[in-house]
Amino acid sequence: MKKLISTKYSAASFNVAMLILRVVLGLILVSHGYSKLVKFPGLKDKFMNFLQLGSTTSLVLIIFAEFFCGILIILGMFTRLAAIPIIIGMAVVFFVASNAHLFAEGERGGMYLAAAIALLLVGPGKVSVDGMMQK
């Protein structure tokens, strides 16, 4: 019971928590990115034209962030660097596409944004390629 209300944590529990966060976030993002990747021909003209980059360029950038950076997040490889495109993409989803409605259609984008910011700030943990390269 004491452990449940304690504010202390062990390095092992931190590393397991970061592993769970990385893998779950990465799998969700990869599945979203993959669905956009396979539907690319149909989406390229209909996708949001962010900052007048063009809908095709915007779609390519979000596929890169979700699919390819999602894979890096799962592996824990270049985690902080891979989190940056995800943060940018999820910020656009949350603030632009859903008008920052946290308790409505922006809920998922807000959660993904928060998780990616957490990964940027604390890193991947020891159970990762980055953690193994530090040894």
Secondary structure by P-SEA (a helix, b strand, c coil): ccccccccccaaaaaaaaaaaaaaaaaaaaaaaaaaaaacccccccccccccccaaaaaaaaaaaccaaaaaaaaccaaaaaaaaaaaaaaaaacccccccccccaaaaaaaaaaaaaaaacccccccaaaaaac
